[in-house]
Amino acid sequence: MNAVIVSGPPSSGKTSVILKTVEALKEQGIRAGVVKFDCLYTDDDILYEKAGIPVQKGISGALCPDHFFVSNIEEIVQWGLAQNLDMLITESAGLCNRCSPYIKEVPGICVIDNLSGINTPKKIGPLLKAADIVVITKGDIVSQAEREVFAAKVNAVNPKALIMHVNGLNGQGAFELSRLLNEAQSLTSVEGMELRFPMPAALCSYCLGETRIGESFQKGNIRKIKITDKDEDGAASY
């Protein structure tokens, strides 16, 4: 079974891209299944079911969605094998833009949309920088010049990635993406594989349920903001 990890900011069009790509895979005789990871709520699994795609969903709740992903990915792989899938696609939203769900031996795709802002690529960490393929969506809503400038911004952040445009509404570009996914190596387990980048570091009193505010209630991995003041001459002092 081949495996692919699809991630990206919320509402960037990940589900639409996956639906069109799986449709193209079906035409090539490839049976694909999807696992949707989210924090509080998702009904995307209903869309996959209506399309006849085997699907599972995982809700992380109070946990970081990517910590939840890593803790469950091996079980998901075994589910895919039990379903006799040719390809397993996992979908996860980078809710803090610092997420890093990619695995070294598994192709990673970041989906980002043209409407997110011209400087958005600079604000996204390993989610974009560590991806093998960057799929840009919603290009039909902006001009050709805007598409080219946005793609250049993406390339500046991740010059090694293949950048391509996919329309989640009509499926334009989805067939080309499906052909790239076919090049993924097969696997039977992810046990022992490594992440491409460490997960966000967080183990503080608030992680463990603390609700009170104040330095006396803060323990563990804490980082304080640097407050800058300006004197009468306008020079910054710390």
Summary of the structure (lengths in Angstrom):
residues: 238
radius of gyration: 19.9
end to end distance: 55.6
largest distance: 71.8
contacts: 727
relative contact order: 0.18
helix: 32%
strand: 21%
